[in-house]
Amino acid sequence: MIALLIVLIVLVVALIVLLVLRSRARSKPAPQAPAKPQDPLADHEGVTDIRTVRAGDMIDYGDQLYFVRGSLRLTEGGYSWSEHFLDDARGDRVWVSVEEDPDLEVVFWRETDLVESPGGKTIEVGGVSYRKEEDGTARYTSEGTTTVAERGSVEYVDYEGPEGKALSFERFDGGKWEAGLGESVALPALRVYPAGSDRA
C-alpha cells in the first residue's frame, strides 16, 4: 500500500512538472525573423527644385546617386547662378550648374583634358563643334568642399553645341584654365534629397 502511494505521489509530481514546463513554453514569445534591410529613401519623395541644393544633399540622376560636396555661388552684375560639386560612391566627380536665363537651365559637367584653353568663335572637341556664347568675370563664394578658395573671382568662356551639349572654360583667381564638357538635363530626370528636415 505504501509502495502504491509513493508511485502515485511520484506520478503527481511528474505531472505537475510537465504542466509547468508546458506553460512556460507557451508563454515565451515566438522568435522573430530578423528585420529586412530597408531603403532609407524609399518613403522620401525628394524635391525637383534644384535651386535649393546645398552641401550635404543628394541628387539622383541617370540611375546614380550623387552626394553634394560643396557649392559655388556666383554673381556678375545683377545676375547670379550656382555650381555644385558632386561625387558618388565610386569616386565619379561631376559639377552641376543651375541658372535662370530666364528659364531654369541645369547642366551636368565633367572635366576634360581634350582641350586646354578657349579659342576663337568655334572650337571642335571630340568631333563636336561648339560655338562661343558668352564670356565674362564673376565673383564667387564657396561652401563646403569645392577645391577653390572661400571667395574670389573666376573668368569664364562658354560655348554651345548641338542637342544640349556645352563646353565651358573657367579660370579661378588667375590660375590655369579648366575645361568641362556639359550636357543639359531635363528637370524631371533628376531628384534632390535634402540633407535637413527644414526643406520640403
N, CA and C atoms as an extended XYZ file, in Angstrom:
600
Properties=species:S:1:pos:R:3:atomname:S:1:resname:S:1:resid:I:1 pbc="F F F"
N         0.820       -1.193        0.000 N   MET     1
C         0.000        0.000        0.000 CA  MET     1
C         0.863        1.256        0.000 C   MET     1
N         1.910        1.232        0.797 N   ILE     2
C         2.821        2.371        0.876 CA  ILE     2
C         3.522        2.558       -0.465 C   ILE     2
N         3.896        1.410       -1.064 N   ALA     3
C         4.584        1.475       -2.355 CA  ALA     3
C         3.675        2.113       -3.400 C   ALA     3
N         2.387        1.754       -3.404 N   LEU     4
C         1.433        2.322       -4.361 CA  LEU     4
C         1.262        3.816       -4.121 C   LEU     4
N         1.244        4.239       -2.875 N   LEU     5
C         1.121        5.644       -2.528 CA  LEU     5
C         2.337        6.440       -3.017 C   LEU     5
N         3.515        5.874       -2.877 N   ILE     6
C         4.755        6.542       -3.328 CA  ILE     6
C         4.729        6.716       -4.854 C   ILE     6
N         4.276        5.648       -5.537 N   VAL     7
C         4.202        5.709       -7.006 CA  VAL     7
C         3.229        6.799       -7.426 C   VAL     7
N         2.072        6.911       -6.747 N   LEU     8
C         1.086        7.936       -7.080 CA  LEU     8
C         1.645        9.345       -6.837 C   LEU     8
N         2.368        9.523       -5.728 N   ILE     9
C         2.965       10.828       -5.432 CA  ILE     9
C         3.977       11.201       -6.516 C   ILE     9
N         4.805       10.230       -6.914 N   VAL    10
C         5.810       10.488       -7.967 CA  VAL    10
C         5.115       10.872       -9.270 C   VAL    10
N         4.019       10.173       -9.609 N   LEU    11
C         3.290       10.478      -10.833 CA  LEU    11
C         2.675       11.878      -10.778 C   LEU    11
N         2.119       12.261       -9.626 N   VAL    12
C         1.516       13.579       -9.487 CA  VAL    12
C         2.587       14.665       -9.622 C   VAL    12
N         3.735       14.454       -8.977 N   VAL    13
C         4.831       15.436       -9.072 CA  VAL    13
C         5.306       15.555      -10.522 C   VAL    13
N         5.460       14.414      -11.211 N   ALA    14
C         5.911       14.420      -12.607 CA  ALA    14
C         4.904       15.165      -13.485 C   ALA    14
N         3.600       14.942      -13.222 N   LEU    15
C         2.554       15.617      -13.986 CA  LEU    15
C         2.594       17.136      -13.756 C   LEU    15
N         2.804       17.539      -12.510 N   ILE    16
C         2.885       18.966      -12.193 CA  ILE    16
C         4.095       19.601      -12.906 C   ILE    16
N         5.222       18.929      -12.839 N   VAL    17
C         6.437       19.447      -13.509 CA  VAL    17
C         6.193       19.582      -15.006 C   VAL    17
N         5.548       18.574      -15.604 N   LEU    18
C         5.260       18.597      -17.043 CA  LEU    18
C         4.338       19.764      -17.393 C   LEU    18
N         3.300       20.005      -16.576 N   LEU    19
C         2.375       21.111      -16.831 CA  LEU    19
C         3.076       22.470      -16.702 C   LEU    19
N         3.946       22.608      -15.721 N   VAL    20
C         4.683       23.868      -15.535 CA  VAL    20
C         5.593       24.130      -16.732 C   VAL    20
N         6.297       23.118      -17.203 N   LEU    21
C         7.197       23.279      -18.352 CA  LEU    21
C         6.422       23.673      -19.606 C   LEU    21
N         5.261       23.029      -19.814 N   ARG    22
C         4.438       23.381      -20.993 CA  ARG    22
C         3.938       24.824      -20.900 C   ARG    22
N         3.536       25.239      -19.718 N   SER    23
C         3.033       26.598      -19.513 CA  SER    23
C         4.127       27.624      -19.815 C   SER    23
N         5.348       27.340      -19.378 N   ARG    24
C         6.465       28.252      -19.653 CA  ARG    24
C         6.766       28.315      -21.148 C   ARG    24
N         6.702       27.161      -21.808 N   ALA    25
C         6.996       27.119      -23.252 CA  ALA    25
C         5.974       27.956      -24.028 C   ALA    25
N         4.699       27.919      -23.604 N   ARG    26
C         3.659       28.680      -24.302 CA  ARG    26
C         3.809       30.175      -24.065 C   ARG    26
N         4.291       30.560      -22.874 N   SER    27
C         4.371       31.977      -22.555 CA  SER    27
C         5.573       32.658      -23.213 C   SER    27
N         6.559       31.909      -23.690 N   LYS    28
C         7.712       32.509      -24.367 CA  LYS    28
C         7.291       33.051      -25.719 C   LYS    28
N         7.710       34.277      -26.061 N   PRO    29
C         7.371       34.803      -27.383 CA  PRO    29
C         8.092       34.017      -28.469 C   PRO    29
N         7.389       33.852      -29.570 N   ALA    30
C         7.999       33.126      -30.687 CA  ALA    30
C         9.172       33.946      -31.222 C   ALA    30
N        10.269       33.258      -31.593 N   PRO    31
C        11.416       34.006      -32.122 CA  PRO    31
C        11.026       34.764      -33.385 C   PRO    31
N        11.438       36.031      -33.457 N   GLN    32
C        11.086       36.859      -34.604 CA  GLN    32
C        12.170       36.775      -35.671 C   GLN    32
N        11.708       36.835      -36.902 N   ALA    33
C        12.654       36.833      -38.013 CA  ALA    33
C        13.421       38.154      -38.003 C   ALA    33
N        14.707       38.118      -38.366 N   PRO    34
C        15.470       39.377      -38.388 CA  PRO    34
C        14.845       40.374      -39.356 C   PRO    34
N        14.899       41.650      -38.976 N   ALA    35
C        14.317       42.700      -39.826 CA  ALA    35
C        15.047       42.778      -41.155 C   ALA    35
N        14.273       42.942      -42.218 N   LYS    36
C        14.865       43.058      -43.549 CA  LYS    36
C        15.465       44.448      -43.724 C   LYS    36
N        16.614       44.534      -44.395 N   PRO    37
C        17.183       45.858      -44.670 CA  PRO    37
C        16.204       46.693      -45.495 C   PRO    37
N        16.114       47.979      -45.174 N   GLN    38
C        15.180       48.844      -45.881 CA  GLN    38
C        15.906       50.043      -46.486 C   GLN    38
N        15.393       50.502      -47.581 N   ASP    39
C        15.922       51.686      -48.255 CA  ASP    39
C        15.513       52.914      -47.451 C   ASP    39
N        16.485       53.684      -46.906 N   PRO    40
C        16.111       54.850      -46.091 CA  PRO    40
C        15.431       55.953      -46.891 C   PRO    40
N        15.532       55.910      -48.229 N   LEU    41
C        14.918       56.942      -49.053 CA  LEU    41
C        13.616       56.480      -49.706 C   LEU    41
N        13.179       55.257      -49.370 N   ALA    42
C        12.001       54.694      -50.042 CA  ALA    42
C        10.761       55.559      -49.885 C   ALA    42
N        10.574       56.120      -48.696 N   ASP    43
C         9.389       56.935      -48.453 CA  ASP    43
C         9.654       58.432      -48.609 C   ASP    43
N        10.867       58.767      -49.004 N   HIS    44
C        11.232       60.177      -49.154 CA  HIS    44
C        11.014       60.575      -50.609 C   HIS    44
N        10.048       61.447      -50.830 N   GLU    45
C         9.708       61.820      -52.197 CA  GLU    45
C        10.749       62.725      -52.840 C   GLU    45
N        11.548       63.416      -52.038 N   GLY    46
C        12.523       64.332      -52.601 CA  GLY    46
C        11.843       65.541      -53.214 C   GLY    46
N        12.647       66.411      -53.808 N   VAL    47
C        12.124       67.594      -54.468 CA  VAL    47
C        12.813       67.730      -55.818 C   VAL    47
N        12.190       68.430      -56.712 N   THR    48
C        12.811       68.623      -58.019 CA  THR    48
C        13.298       70.050      -58.214 C   THR    48
N        13.165       70.903      -57.200 N   ASP    49
C        13.643       72.274      -57.310 CA  ASP    49
C        15.127       72.312      -56.971 C   ASP    49
N        15.937       72.138      -57.989 N   ILE    50
C        17.385       72.045      -57.784 CA  ILE    50
C        17.986       73.378      -57.359 C   ILE    50
N        17.207       74.451      -57.414 N   ARG    51
C        17.709       75.748      -56.961 CA  ARG    51
C        17.952       75.750      -55.456 C   ARG    51
N        17.398       74.776      -54.724 N   THR    52
C        17.561       74.728      -53.272 CA  THR    52
C        18.761       73.889      -52.850 C   THR    52
N        19.513       73.335      -53.792 N   VAL    53
C        20.598       72.402      -53.463 CA  VAL    53
C        21.698       73.085      -52.659 C   VAL    53
N        22.247       72.327      -51.689 N   ARG    54
C        23.390       72.804      -50.909 CA  ARG    54
C        24.203       71.597      -50.439 C   ARG    54
N        25.386       71.867      -49.900 N   ALA    55
C        26.280       70.796      -49.448 CA  ALA    55
C        25.563       69.874      -48.463 C   ALA    55
N        25.742       68.571      -48.640 N   GLY    56
C        25.104       67.575      -47.782 CA  GLY    56
C        23.897       66.919      -48.416 C   GLY    56
N        23.324       67.548      -49.441 N   ASP    57
C        22.178       66.967      -50.133 CA  ASP    57
C        22.632       65.809      -51.031 C   ASP    57
N        21.654       65.081      -51.558 N   MET    58
C        21.922       64.041      -52.548 CA  MET    58
C        21.096       64.336      -53.797 C   MET    58
N        21.669       64.003      -54.957 N   ILE    59
C        20.973       64.176      -56.225 CA  ILE    59
C        20.949       62.844      -56.952 C   ILE    59
N        19.761       62.414      -57.321 N   ASP    60
C        19.577       61.169      -58.066 CA  ASP    60
C        19.416       61.528      -59.539 C   ASP    60
N        20.367       61.084      -60.359 N   TYR    61
C        20.305       61.396      -61.788 CA  TYR    61
C        20.950       60.270      -62.586 C   TYR    61
N        20.260       59.831      -63.641 N   GLY    62
C        20.811       58.792      -64.509 CA  GLY    62
C        21.099       57.494      -63.790 C   GLY    62
N        20.190       57.066      -62.907 N   ASP    63
C        20.361       55.831      -62.121 CA  ASP    63
C        21.596       55.866      -61.232 C   ASP    63
N        22.032       57.055      -60.862 N   GLN    64
C        23.192       57.195      -59.989 CA  GLN    64
C        22.887       58.217      -58.913 C   GLN    64
N        23.297       57.921      -57.685 N   LEU    65
C        23.075       58.818      -56.557 CA  LEU    65
C        24.366       59.578      -56.267 C   LEU    65
N        24.298       60.899      -56.375 N   TYR    66
C        25.461       61.750      -56.142 CA  TYR    66
C        25.309       62.501      -54.831 C   TYR    66
N        26.432       62.714      -54.161 N   PHE    67
C        26.457       63.488      -52.935 CA  PHE    67
C        26.973       64.889      -53.255 C   PHE    67
N        26.281       65.909      -52.751 N   VAL    68
C        26.705       67.284      -52.977 CA  VAL    68
C        27.790       67.605      -51.948 C   VAL    68
N        29.031       67.759      -52.431 N   ARG    69
C        30.163       68.020      -51.544 CA  ARG    69
C        30.322       69.506      -51.228 C   ARG    69
N        29.981       70.346      -52.202 N   GLY    70
C        30.139       71.777      -51.987 CA  GLY    70
C        29.475       72.567      -53.098 C   GLY    70
N        29.385       73.882      -52.917 N   SER    71
C        28.701       74.742      -53.885 CA  SER    71
C        29.466       76.041      -54.076 C   SER    71
N        29.360       76.574      -55.279 N   LEU    72
C        29.854       77.916      -55.587 CA  LEU    72
C        28.646       78.784      -55.898 C   LEU    72
N        28.585       79.959      -55.285 N   ARG    73
C        27.541       80.940      -55.591 CA  ARG    73
C        28.230       82.063      -56.359 C   ARG    73
N        27.806       82.272      -57.602 N   LEU    74
C        28.480       83.232      -58.472 CA  LEU    74
C        27.575       84.412      -58.801 C   LEU    74
N        28.187       85.589      -58.900 N   THR    75
C        27.439       86.789      -59.269 CA  THR    75
C        28.252       87.608      -60.256 C   THR    75
N        27.548       88.212      -61.192 N   GLU    76
C        28.163       89.132      -62.153 CA  GLU    76
C        27.146       90.227      -62.437 C   GLU    76
N        27.450       91.444      -61.998 N   GLY    77
C        26.448       92.499      -62.087 CA  GLY    77
C        25.263       92.123      -61.209 C   GLY    77
N        24.073       92.162      -61.761 N   GLY    78
C        22.883       91.769      -61.014 CA  GLY    78
C        22.460       90.339      -61.282 C   GLY    78
N        23.327       89.562      -61.938 N   TYR    79
C        22.983       88.199      -62.344 CA  TYR    79
C        23.694       87.203      -61.432 C   TYR    79
N        23.007       86.123      -61.045 N   SER    80
C        23.622       85.125      -60.171 CA  SER    80
C        23.270       83.709      -60.625 C   SER    80
N        24.146       82.768      -60.316 N   TRP    81
C        23.919       81.353      -60.617 CA  TRP    81
C        24.753       80.514      -59.656 C   TRP    81
N        24.575       79.198      -59.702 N   SER    82
C        25.270       78.290      -58.782 CA  SER    82
C        25.921       77.147      -59.544 C   SER    82
N        27.005       76.640      -58.955 N   GLU    83
C        27.651       75.424      -59.447 CA  GLU    83
C        27.879       74.533      -58.234 C   GLU    83
N        27.572       73.238      -58.377 N   HIS    84
C        27.671       72.309      -57.252 CA  HIS    84
C        28.619       71.166      -57.603 C   HIS    84
N        29.508       70.857      -56.664 N   PHE    85
C        30.494       69.787      -56.833 CA  PHE    85
C        29.905       68.495      -56.269 C   PHE    85
N        29.801       67.452      -57.110 N   LEU    86
C        29.179       66.185      -56.714 CA  LEU    86
C        30.163       65.037      -56.876 C   LEU    86
N        29.975       64.006      -56.060 N   ASP    87
C        30.640       62.736      -56.333 CA  ASP    87
C        29.751       61.605      -55.845 C   ASP    87
N        30.096       60.386      -56.288 N   ASP    88
C        29.308       59.219      -55.878 CA  ASP    88
C        30.214       58.232      -55.156 C   ASP    88
N        29.647       57.078      -54.795 N   ALA    89
C        30.395       56.086      -54.021 CA  ALA    89
C        31.576       55.515      -54.802 C   ALA    89
N        31.556       55.619      -56.119 N   ARG    90
C        32.651       55.082      -56.944 CA  ARG    90
C        33.730       56.118      -57.216 C   ARG    90
N        33.545       57.335      -56.698 N   GLY    91
C        34.540       58.381      -56.920 CA  GLY    91
C        34.340       59.144      -58.214 C   GLY    91
N        33.189       58.966      -58.850 N   ASP    92
C        32.872       59.715      -60.070 CA  ASP    92
C        32.552       61.150      -59.680 C   ASP    92
N        33.333       62.119      -60.201 N   ARG    93
C        33.158       63.520      -59.810 CA  ARG    93
C        32.622       64.333      -60.974 C   ARG    93
N        31.584       65.100      -60.691 N   VAL    94
C        30.960       65.945      -61.705 CA  VAL    94
C        30.583       67.275      -61.066 C   VAL    94
N        30.250       68.237      -61.914 N   TRP    95
C        29.703       69.508      -61.474 CA  TRP    95
C        28.321       69.649      -62.085 C   TRP    95
N        27.435       70.340      -61.392 N   VAL    96
C        26.132       70.666      -61.978 CA  VAL    96
C        25.930       72.170      -61.810 C   VAL    96
N        25.618       72.831      -62.927 N   SER    97
C        25.361       74.268      -62.864 CA  SER    97
C        23.860       74.522      -62.938 C   SER    97
N        23.417       75.535      -62.207 N   VAL    98
C        21.998       75.875      -62.129 CA  VAL    98
C        21.861       77.375      -62.341 C   VAL    98
N        21.143       77.761      -63.396 N   GLU    99
C        20.951       79.186      -63.656 CA  GLU    99
C        19.599       79.436      -64.310 C   GLU    99
N        19.113       80.629      -64.119 N   GLU   100
C        17.857       81.056      -64.739 CA  GLU   100
C        18.178       82.189      -65.716 C   GLU   100
N        17.918       81.946      -67.011 N   ASP   101
C        18.365       82.907      -68.031 CA  ASP   101
C        17.386       83.079      -69.193 C   ASP   101
N        16.138       83.396      -69.064 N   PRO   102
C        15.351       83.491      -67.828 CA  PRO   102
C        14.802       82.129      -67.387 C   PRO   102
N        14.785       81.133      -68.313 N   ASP   103
C        14.294       79.806      -67.933 CA  ASP   103
C        15.351       79.078      -67.103 C   ASP   103
N        14.898       78.175      -66.251 N   LEU   104
C        15.812       77.391      -65.427 CA  LEU   104
C        16.585       76.422      -66.306 C   LEU   104
N        17.915       76.490      -66.225 N   GLU   105
C        18.776       75.639      -67.037 CA  GLU   105
C        19.740       74.883      -66.131 C   GLU   105
N        19.753       73.553      -66.252 N   VAL   106
C        20.609       72.698      -65.434 CA  VAL   106
C        21.519       71.895      -66.364 C   VAL   106
N        22.825       71.932      -66.085 N   VAL   107
C        23.798       71.240      -66.931 CA  VAL   107
C        24.737       70.429      -66.047 C   VAL   107
N        24.951       69.149      -66.395 N   PHE   108
C        25.939       68.305      -65.732 CA  PHE   108
C        27.256       68.434      -66.492 C   PHE   108
N        28.353       68.656      -65.757 N   TRP   109
C        29.659       68.896      -66.357 CA  TRP   109
C        30.673       67.857      -65.898 C   TRP   109
N        31.541       67.456      -66.831 N   ARG   110
C        32.684       66.612      -66.496 CA  ARG   110
C        33.943       67.283      -67.020 C   ARG   110
N        34.982       67.276      -66.203 N   GLU   111
C        36.246       67.863      -66.646 CA  GLU   111
C        36.780       67.104      -67.846 C   GLU   111
N        37.457       67.823      -68.727 N   THR   112
C        38.061       67.195      -69.898 CA  THR   112
C        39.457       67.754      -70.120 C   THR   112
N        40.352       66.905      -70.603 N   ASP   113
C        41.694       67.369      -70.965 CA  ASP   113
C        41.885       67.328      -72.482 C   ASP   113
N        40.771       67.223      -73.215 N   LEU   114
C        40.835       67.207      -74.681 CA  LEU   114
C        41.133       68.587      -75.253 C   LEU   114
N        40.937       69.616      -74.450 N   VAL   115
C        41.231       70.991      -74.881 CA  VAL   115
C        41.707       71.758      -73.646 C   VAL   115
N        42.693       72.649      -73.837 N   GLU   116
C        43.322       73.303      -72.686 CA  GLU   116
C        42.801       74.700      -72.386 C   GLU   116
N        42.423       75.440      -73.429 N   SER   117
C        42.021       76.827      -73.198 CA  SER   117
C        41.037       77.259      -74.276 C   SER   117
N        40.288       78.325      -74.009 N   PRO   118
C        39.325       78.798      -75.006 CA  PRO   118
C        40.042       79.324      -76.245 C   PRO   118
N        39.349       79.249      -77.379 N   GLY   119
C        39.925       79.718      -78.632 CA  GLY   119
C        39.088       80.816      -79.245 C   GLY   119
N        38.773       80.659      -80.532 N   GLY   120
C        38.010       81.676      -81.247 CA  GLY   120
C        36.519       81.509      -81.067 C   GLY   120
N        35.795       81.827      -82.119 N   LYS   121
C        34.330       81.765      -82.061 CA  LYS   121
C        33.805       80.346      -82.077 C   LYS   121
N        34.584       79.405      -82.628 N   THR   122
C        34.178       77.990      -82.617 CA  THR   122
C        35.361       77.117      -82.205 C   THR   122
N        35.034       76.006      -81.539 N   ILE   123
C        36.038       75.015      -81.139 CA  ILE   123
C        35.452       73.646      -81.407 C   ILE   123
N        36.285       72.730      -81.896 N   GLU   124
C        35.844       71.353      -82.086 CA  GLU   124
C        36.535       70.474      -81.044 C   GLU   124
N        35.732       69.714      -80.296 N   VAL   125
C        36.248       68.820      -79.257 CA  VAL   125
C        35.567       67.472      -79.405 C   VAL   125
N        36.359       66.434      -79.570 N   GLY   126
C        35.796       65.087      -79.687 CA  GLY   126
C        34.838       64.940      -80.844 C   GLY   126
N        35.089       65.651      -81.931 N   GLY   127
C        34.238       65.550      -83.113 CA  GLY   127
C        32.970       66.383      -83.041 C   GLY   127
N        32.817       67.164      -81.966 N   VAL   128
C        31.632       68.021      -81.812 CA  VAL   128
C        32.064       69.478      -81.939 C   VAL   128
N        31.336       70.251      -82.717 N   SER   129
C        31.655       71.670      -82.923 CA  SER   129
C        30.854       72.535      -81.950 C   SER   129
N        31.565       73.419      -81.254 N   TYR   130
C        30.948       74.299      -80.271 CA  TYR   130
C        31.128       75.758      -80.706 C   TYR   130
N        30.081       76.562      -80.510 N   ARG   131
C        30.090       77.971      -80.884 CA  ARG   131
C        30.099       78.829      -79.617 C   ARG   131
N        30.967       79.841      -79.601 N   LYS   132
C        31.095       80.709      -78.430 CA  LYS   132
C        29.776       81.434      -78.156 C   LYS   132
N        29.366       81.398      -76.893 N   GLU   133
C        28.097       82.008      -76.499 CA  GLU   133
C        28.309       83.261      -75.660 C   GLU   133
N        29.190       83.178      -74.637 N   GLU   134
C        29.417       84.339      -73.774 CA  GLU   134
C        30.713       84.173      -72.995 C   GLU   134
N        31.198       85.279      -72.464 N   ASP   135
C        32.361       85.244      -71.574 CA  ASP   135
C        32.232       86.385      -70.572 C   ASP   135
N        33.034       86.334      -69.528 N   GLY   136
C        32.968       87.377      -68.517 CA  GLY   136
C        33.785       87.009      -67.295 C   GLY   136
N        33.641       87.810      -66.255 N   THR   137
C        34.315       87.572      -64.970 CA  THR   137
C        33.282       87.729      -63.864 C   THR   137
N        33.207       86.743      -62.999 N   ALA   138
C        32.224       86.748      -61.919 CA  ALA   138
C        32.926       86.668      -60.566 C   ALA   138
N        32.241       87.091      -59.530 N   ARG   139
C        32.699       86.893      -58.151 CA  ARG   139
C        32.064       85.609      -57.632 C   ARG   139
N        32.786       84.901      -56.761 N   TYR   140
C        32.220       83.659      -56.220 CA  TYR   140
C        32.447       83.575      -54.720 C   TYR   140
N        31.565       82.838      -54.054 N   THR   141
C        31.772       82.406      -52.672 CA  THR   141
C        31.621       80.904      -52.654 C   THR   141
N        32.419       80.252      -51.822 N   SER   142
C        32.475       78.791      -51.789 CA  SER   142
C        31.879       78.265      -50.492 C   SER   142
N        31.124       77.167      -50.594 N   GLU   143
C        30.530       76.496      -49.427 CA  GLU   143
C        30.911       75.025      -49.475 C   GLU   143
N        31.314       74.458      -48.348 N   GLY   144
C        31.656       73.039      -48.317 CA  GLY   144
C        32.972       72.782      -49.042 C   GLY   144
N        33.080       71.609      -49.689 N   THR   145
C        34.293       71.223      -50.412 CA  THR   145
C        34.147       71.567      -51.882 C   THR   145
N        35.014       72.465      -52.379 N   THR   146
C        34.924       72.866      -53.787 CA  THR   146
C        36.282       72.880      -54.487 C   THR   146
N        37.379       72.751      -53.759 N   THR   147
C        38.755       72.800      -54.278 CA  THR   147
C        39.203       74.205      -54.648 C   THR   147
N        38.410       75.246      -54.373 N   VAL   148
C        38.844       76.626      -54.613 CA  VAL   148
C        38.758       77.406      -53.303 C   VAL   148
N        39.213       78.675      -53.354 N   ALA   149
C        39.231       79.499      -52.146 CA  ALA   149
C        37.816       79.790      -51.646 C   ALA   149
N        37.725       80.367      -50.458 N   GLU   150
C        36.422       80.673      -49.864 CA  GLU   150
C        35.675       81.733      -50.668 C   GLU   150
N        36.432       82.664      -51.277 N   ARG   151
C        35.836       83.674      -52.143 CA  ARG   151
C        36.904       84.173      -53.096 C   ARG   151
N        36.443       84.719      -54.222 N   GLY   152
C        37.392       85.209      -55.205 CA  GLY   152
C        36.697       85.539      -56.507 C   GLY   152
N        37.473       85.503      -57.605 N   SER   153
C        36.902       85.815      -58.917 CA  SER   153
C        37.207       84.682      -59.894 C   SER   153
N        36.346       84.539      -60.876 N   VAL   154
C        36.522       83.494      -61.888 CA  VAL   154
C        36.211       84.070      -63.266 C   VAL   154
N        37.123       83.843      -64.197 N   GLU   155
C        36.876       84.181      -65.600 CA  GLU   155
C        36.232       82.967      -66.255 C   GLU   155
N        35.312       83.200      -67.158 N   TYR   156
C        34.664       82.083      -67.829 CA  TYR   156
C        34.447       82.388      -69.303 C   TYR   156
N        34.441       81.327      -70.097 N   VAL   157
C        34.096       81.407      -71.515 CA  VAL   157
C        33.211       80.206      -71.809 C   VAL   157
N        31.995       80.447      -72.273 N   ASP   158
C        31.029       79.375      -72.516 CA  ASP   158
C        30.776       79.186      -74.005 C   ASP   158
N        30.730       77.916      -74.414 N   TYR   159
C        30.429       77.553      -75.793 CA  TYR   159
C        29.203       76.648      -75.804 C   TYR   159
N        28.433       76.739      -76.860 N   GLU   160
C        27.211       75.946      -77.005 CA  GLU   160
C        27.367       74.979      -78.164 C   GLU   160
N        26.927       73.725      -77.961 N   GLY   161
C        26.985       72.711      -79.005 CA  GLY   161
C        25.602       72.228      -79.370 C   GLY   161
N        25.507       71.225      -80.230 N   PRO   162
C        24.196       70.702      -80.639 CA  PRO   162
C        23.572       69.832      -79.553 C   PRO   162
N        22.245       69.730      -79.599 N   GLU   163
C        21.476       68.796      -78.755 CA  GLU   163
C        21.800       68.924      -77.272 C   GLU   163
N        21.864       70.161      -76.775 N   GLY   164
C        22.071       70.381      -75.345 CA  GLY   164
C        23.493       70.198      -74.867 C   GLY   164
N        24.446       69.998      -75.765 N   LYS   165
C        25.838       69.851      -75.365 CA  LYS   165
C        26.451       71.226      -75.133 C   LYS   165
N        27.451       71.276      -74.264 N   ALA   166
C        28.087       72.553      -73.951 CA  ALA   166
C        29.565       72.331      -73.624 C   ALA   166
N        30.334       73.389      -73.764 N   LEU   167
C        31.756       73.399      -73.425 CA  LEU   167
C        32.006       74.676      -72.647 C   LEU   167
N        32.701       74.560      -71.520 N   SER   168
C        32.940       75.745      -70.699 CA  SER   168
C        34.386       75.760      -70.208 C   SER   168
N        34.935       76.966      -70.096 N   PHE   169
C        36.267       77.167      -69.540 CA  PHE   169
C        36.146       78.099      -68.352 C   PHE   169
N        36.848       77.760      -67.270 N   GLU   170
C        36.866       78.615      -66.087 CA  GLU   170
C        38.308       78.758      -65.601 C   GLU   170
N        38.632       79.974      -65.123 N   ARG   171
C        39.955       80.232      -64.562 CA  ARG   171
C        39.751       80.973      -63.248 C   ARG   171
N        40.051       80.273      -62.135 N   PHE   172
C        39.815       80.831      -60.808 CA  PHE   172
C        41.026       81.614      -60.316 C   PHE   172
N        40.773       82.856      -59.927 N   ASP   173
C        41.778       83.701      -59.287 CA  ASP   173
C        43.098       83.753      -60.058 C   ASP   173
N        43.000       83.855      -61.394 N   GLY   174
C        44.190       83.991      -62.227 CA  GLY   174
C        44.967       82.712      -62.440 C   GLY   174
N        44.418       81.577      -62.051 N   GLY   175
C        45.098       80.292      -62.247 CA  GLY   175
C        45.004       79.821      -63.689 C   GLY   175
N        45.144       78.507      -63.889 N   LYS   176
C        45.089       77.991      -65.262 CA  LYS   176
C        43.638       77.686      -65.646 C   LYS   176
N        43.415       77.632      -66.950 N   TRP   177
C        42.073       77.328      -67.450 CA  TRP   177
C        41.710       75.882      -67.138 C   TRP   177
N        40.452       75.667      -66.765 N   GLU   178
C        39.895       74.327      -66.578 CA  GLU   178
C        38.740       74.176      -67.554 C   GLU   178
N        38.729       73.067      -68.288 N   ALA   179
C        37.693       72.853      -69.306 CA  ALA   179
C        36.716       71.779      -68.847 C   ALA   179
N        35.443       71.960      -69.220 N   GLY   180
C        34.424       70.968      -68.891 CA  GLY   180
C        33.451       70.783      -70.045 C   GLY   180
N        33.078       69.526      -70.271 N   LEU   181
C        32.060       69.203      -71.272 CA  LEU   181
C        30.741       69.003      -70.543 C   LEU   181
N        29.691       69.649      -71.029 N   GLY   182
C        28.413       69.609      -70.340 CA  GLY   182
C        27.295       69.029      -71.168 C   GLY   182
N        26.250       68.637      -70.458 N   GLU   183
C        25.049       68.097      -71.094 CA  GLU   183
C        23.835       68.626      -70.360 C   GLU   183
N        22.940       69.248      -71.087 N   SER   184
C        21.733       69.814      -70.492 CA  SER   184
C        20.851       68.704      -69.922 C   SER   184
N        20.241       68.977      -68.772 N   VAL   185
C        19.440       67.988      -68.061 CA  VAL   185
C        17.979       68.408      -68.038 C   VAL   185
N        17.082       67.498      -68.382 N   ALA   186
C        15.641       67.748      -68.239 CA  ALA   186
C        15.292       67.615      -66.760 C   ALA   186
N        14.622       68.596      -66.200 N   LEU   187
C        14.351       68.609      -64.756 CA  LEU   187
C        13.662       67.354      -64.232 C   LEU   187
N        12.693       66.753      -64.959 N   PRO   188
C        12.065       65.546      -64.421 CA  PRO   188
C        13.031       64.363      -64.303 C   PRO   188
N        14.225       64.464      -64.909 N   ALA   189
C        15.176       63.357      -64.892 CA  ALA   189
C        15.993       63.307      -63.612 C   ALA   189
N        15.850       64.308      -62.751 N   LEU   190
C        16.633       64.290      -61.514 CA  LEU   190
C        15.740       64.535      -60.310 C   LEU   190
N        16.245       64.113      -59.165 N   ARG   191
C        15.526       64.305      -57.912 CA  ARG   191
C        16.547       64.689      -56.832 C   ARG   191
N        16.157       65.656      -56.020 N   VAL   192
C        17.031       66.141      -54.952 CA  VAL   192
C        16.516       65.634      -53.616 C   VAL   192
N        17.421       65.085      -52.806 N   TYR   193
C        17.076       64.642      -51.450 CA  TYR   193
C        17.774       65.570      -50.460 C   TYR   193
N        17.026       66.506      -49.861 N   PRO   194
C        17.653       67.455      -48.933 CA  PRO   194
C        18.225       66.765      -47.701 C   PRO   194
N        19.363       67.274      -47.226 N   ALA   195
C        20.010       66.681      -46.053 CA  ALA   195
C        19.267       67.014      -44.778 C   ALA   195
N        18.668       68.212      -44.683 N   GLY   196
C        17.985       68.625      -43.464 CA  GLY   196
C        16.486       68.423      -43.557 C   GLY   196
N        15.823       68.645      -42.450 N   SER   197
C        14.363       68.478      -42.413 CA  SER   197
C        13.636       69.805      -42.557 C   SER   197
N        14.395       70.900      -42.806 N   ASP   198
C        13.755       72.210      -42.888 CA  ASP   198
C        13.312       72.549      -44.293 C   ASP   198
N        13.495       71.614      -45.233 N   ARG   199
C        13.045       71.851      -46.603 CA  ARG   199
C        12.127       70.730      -47.015 C   ARG   199
N        11.119       71.033      -47.851 N   ALA   200
C        10.162       70.009      -48.293 CA  ALA   200
C        10.601       69.452      -49.620 C   ALA   200
